[in-house]
Each structure stands twice: as structure tokens, then as C-alpha cells.
């Protein structure tokens, strides 16, 4: 009993170092890793995602990793299509592992898992990781993985490398069409609920504004989102819709007469416009975070963003703008 009490006392005074339930993949010590970084701009001291990457790089190497490239998580998750393009680039570079660094106002977390090899990039949110009160402590906790573990990753980078996959993005932008789709009155519009299995978004779980949310909070947000969407649809969309709460293949959706999907993306306005092949005019609003909706035609993999740019920081206003523009 005394021994148990002593352990509880020690645990209480230990630095914050929470570990996820997953296990570190063996490929972590014998394969290339890509690092995806999400940094809350409101955290203090203020630092960019690249500065955060530079601050944790040594710790990742000490843990036994071979981090060959760093990307901003918010850029990778701009849309399902862009995420798929990043996945193709990772495949080309023979990436084996994904490391996720998430800095929030009160804590920083570092997680690692195997690269899925496809557009999901990771297969689960249940990844091995460490959490600290700040990025220094999180890095030190994560570096402890390497103690007593021999790594075969020997020729690693001394400093982080920030790469671009602009060639893949150039191919991707050709799929966006700045007009409205036809036959919306004939086929149903599928509407995935964020966080449901119909819209996995596994990577988005590790964004600074998502990580650590309770299941109750997620369910409450989903319910509020569906209610808000329904209210706007009643006012602005007269055609049939289908709510998607379970994952289905494109073939299953088309069989159920769902040929269109309503897709919601969120990111810096300039980044979204550029990713969709639109000209970015210098403006003070380019750096603001906005929501943009578009419609995906499943049978031809075409992405319709509408005749006018209608993104807005408020998702409700962005959805209303998009539906109004659908009538043009």
C-alpha cells in the first residue's frame, strides 16, 4: 500500500507527459519521416510553424527519427484533394512515418505513426506521442523514446527542411471549375457531417484548434452544425439532399442517386484561392481564415466552386453565399 501511495505521489509531481495509447512503429527507427506542424498563432511566446519546427527538430532526431521534410498541417488539410496530392508526393519520396507536432496555448503534443500510403495519410488518431506544457518539454519527453533504442537512421538532417509540392498542386488546380454544376434538381446532394465516419479527416484531429476536444464537445458541435445547415438549406436549396454519417464508396453513393457532395474547406483565404487556381489579389484579408464550400461531382471527379468567390470567416455565411450563387 505504501509503495502504491508513493507511486501516486511521484506521478502527481512529474512534468506533464501524457502518452497516447498507440505504439511507436518500428519503421520510425528505420525509415524516413515527414513532419506536419500546427501552431496556434495565439500561443505565447509567438512563433511561426517553421520556428516551431526548428525548435523541435533536434528532439525528433534524438528520439531516433529521420525527419526529411516539414509541412504546415493546415496547408496539407486544405481539402481532401490537396491531401491526396501530398500523399502521392510522400509515396514518391518513400516516406514510412508521419510525425505530428501540435502547439496550443496551454500545451504542445508530438505524435508519430506509420504513413498509410494513401490519401488519409494516417490510419488512426490513436498514435504514440508525448505532451508537455510547452514545446521544450514536449520535445524532451518525445526524445526519451530514443533512450535504449538503437536507430538505423544515421545520416539525418541537422536542420529542418521545408519543401513544396507545387508541381502536384499545379495538376490539382486544373480540376476546379469556376461555375455551377448541372442537374442538381435530378440527383441528390450528399452532405457529410464533420467528424462522422463519412468524413474521416483523421489528420484534422491534430490541428491546434481540434486536438484534445472531448467526445461530448464533438457531438455537440456536430448537432449544432447539422441544425445550422438544415436551416440554411430550407431557405436556399430546394433540391433533395442526403445526410452522410457513415462511410460509403462512390459506387454506393451513385447507386443511391447521390452524384454530388457538398465539400467544406477551411484555411487562409490566399491559400485556398491559390489552391483552386484563382488569382490572388493583394489584400489585407488574404491572411484571414475563411470557410469555402464547393460541390464535387462524383462520376467525373469535377469540383465546382461557383461563379463568384464567396468564402467567409463564418461558415454559415459562407454556406449561404455559396447556395445563393448556385442559383446564378
N, C-alpha and C positions, 0 to 999 in steps of 0.2 A: 504493500500500500504506500509506504514511504517513497519507494522508487517511482511509483506511478505519479505521485504528487510532485516529485522533483522534476520529472519529465514535463509535466504541465506547466510548472513554474518557468523552466528553461524555454519552453515553446512560447510562452507569453512574452518573454523579453527578447526573443530572436527578432532580427530585422524582418521586415515584410518580404517574404519569399514564398509565394504560393505557386505550386506546380500543378499543371493540368494533368488530366487522367491518362492521356496518351503516352506512348513510349517513343523515345528518340529512335529514328530509323538507323539501321547500320550503315546505310548509304551516306548518312551525314558525315561519317568519318572517312569515306572513300568515294567522294563524288562532288561535283560542282553544285553550288547553291546560288539561287537568286534571292535577293533580299527586297521585300516590299515594305515600305516605310509610310506610316501615317502619323502625322504630327499635328496636334491641336494648336492652332495659332494663338489660343488664349492661355496656353500653359506658360509658366514663368520659371526661369528666365526664358524670354522669347528666343526661338531658334527655328530655322527653316528645316524642312525634312532632310536636306542634304547635310546640314550641320549636325542633325541628329544621327544620320548615317555615319558621318565621320567620327562621332563620339562613341559609337558602339562597335565600330569595325574591329578594333583590337580585341574586344571581348569575344566576338564571334569567332575570330581566329584562335584565340586561346581555348575556346570550347572544342576546337577540332574541326571547324567548318572550313570550306573553301568558297568564300563569297566572291563570285566572279563579276556580279553586276548588281546595281541598286536602282530601284524604280520607286516612284511615288505610288502608293496603293490607290489613291484617289484617281490617278491617271489610268491605271490598269482597269479599274472597275467602272469607267465612264459608261460603258454599255456592254451587253453580252457579246456583241460582235467584236469590239475592241479587245475584250478579254480573250476571246478566241484567237485573235491575231497575236497577242502576246504569247499565248500558249504555243502557237506554231513556232515563234521565234525561240522559245525556250527549248522546244524539241530539237530545233536545228543546232543549238549550242550544247546539246546532250546534257541538259540540266537534270539533276536527280532529286534535288531538295528545294523546298521553299521555306524561307525564314521570314517571319512577320514581326515587325517592330511597331508597337503602338504606344504613342505618348499621349497621355491625358493630363488634365490639370493636377490630379492627385496621385497618379501612378504611371509607371511605364511597364509594359509587358513585352516579352520576346518569346515567340513560339516557333517551332520547327516541325516540319512534316515532309513526307515524300511528295514529289511532283506527280500529279495524277496522270500526266501525259495527254490530257485533253483540255477542253475549254473551261472546265471547272477549276483547274489548276491545283486545288487541294480536294481530297476526298471526304474530309470531315473537319468540323471545327474542334474536335476533341484531340488537340495536338499537345505534344510535350512542350512545356515552357516554364518561364520564371517571371515573377512580378516583383518590382521594387518600388519604393516610394518615389524614386526619381530614376533617370536613365543610367546614372552611375551605379546605383545599387542593383538595378535590374541586369545591367551588363555584367557586374561581378557575380551575381547569382547564376546567370546563364553560363558564364565562363567556367564555373565549377564543374560543368558536365565533363570537361576535358581532364579533370584530375583522375589519374589512374587509368585513363583510356588512351590507348595508342592510336593516333590518327595517321592515315596514309596520305592525307592532304599535306604535302610538304612545300610545294612551290606556290605559295599563296600571295595575293596582292598585299603590299604594305599599306596602301590607302584605298579607299572605296573608288570604284569606277562607275560612272554614271553614263549609261548607254541610251541610245534612241533606237526605236524600231520604225523610223519614219517610212522606210520602203514598204513595210507591211501596212502601215496606216494609209499610204497613198493608194494601195489597192482597195483597201476597205472603204474609203470615202466614195468610190465610184458606185457603191450600192445604195447610197442615199439619193432619194428623188424629191426635189422641192415642189411637190404638188400633191393633190389628194388622190387616194385610190378610188377605183370604180367598184360598183356592185356591193357597197356596204349595206344596201337595202335587201340584198339577196342572201348573203351569208352572215353568220353570227360573228360578233366581235368578242374574242376571249379576253378576259380581264384577270390576270394573275394577282393574287393578294400577296403583298410583300411579306417575306418571312415564312410563307407557306411552302410546302414541298413543290408546288407548281413553279415557284420562283426561288431556286435554291440560294443563290447569292452567298455561297459559303465564304468567299473572300471578304465580302462586305461586313461580315460579322466582326472582323478585326480592325475596321475603321475606328478612329478615335471617338466618333460620336455614336458608335453602336456597341463597342465591346463592353461586356460586363452587365448589360441590361438583364433584368430578371425576366423569367417566362411570363409572369403576370403583366409586366410592363409591355412586353412584346405583344401579348394577346390583346391588351387594352388598345395599343396603337393600331393593331390590325382591325379591330372592331370599329374604331373611330375613322380609320381610313375608308373602310367599306361603306360606312354610313355616309361619309362625306362624298364619296364617288357617286353613290346612288342618288344623292340629292342633286348633284350637278347633271348626271345623265338624264334624270327626269325632265330637267329644264332644257337641255341642249342636244340630246341624242335620241332620235325617235326609232332607231332600228334595234333588232334583237341583240342581246348580249348573253354571254355565258361566263359565270364566275368560276375561276380555276383555282382550286385549293389542293389539288393532287397533281403530281407529275404525270403528264401524258406525252406520248410521242406525237410528232406532226401527223403521222398517218391516222392515229386515233382521233386527233382533233378534227382533221378534214372529214373523217367518216361521220363525225357528229355535226357536220356543217359549220365548223369553226375554221374559217380560212384566214381570219385576221386576228392579230394580237395587239393589244394596247400596251406599249412599252414605255416605262418611265425611267429616265436617266437623270442624274444629278451631278453637277460639277461646276468648276469655274466657267463662266459664260464664254470666254475666249477659247478655252479648251474644247468645249462642246461644239462651238461653231466651226472651229478648225477641223475637228474630227469628222464633221458632217460635210466637209468640202465647201463651206461658205467663207466668204471674205470677212476677215476680222478688221473692222474699222477701229482705230484707236479711240478709246473712250474710258471715262472714269469707272464705268460699270463693268468693264471686262473682267475684273478680278472678283466680282461678287459671285457667290454660289447660287445657282439657279436650278430649277427643275424644267426639263423639257420632255414632252410626250411625242411619240410618233407611232405609226401603225406598221406592223410587219405583215406582209403578205406571205403566208407560209408556202404556198405552192410554187412561188418563183423566188423566194428569198429576197424580196424587194422591200425597201424601207422608206416609207413615205413620211416626210417631216412637215408637209403642208406648204402652202404658197407663201406664207409670211413667217418670219421669226417671231415666236410667241412665248419664249421662255420667261419665267418669273420666279423670284425667290420663294413665293408662296405656292405650294403645289396645287392648291385649289384654284388659284387664279390661272396658273399655267395650264391646268386641265381645261378650264372654261375657255381660255383663249384658243386652245387647240381645237376644241369641239366647235366653237363658233367659226373658226377658219375652215373647218371641214365642209361648211355649207357653201363656201365660195367656189 
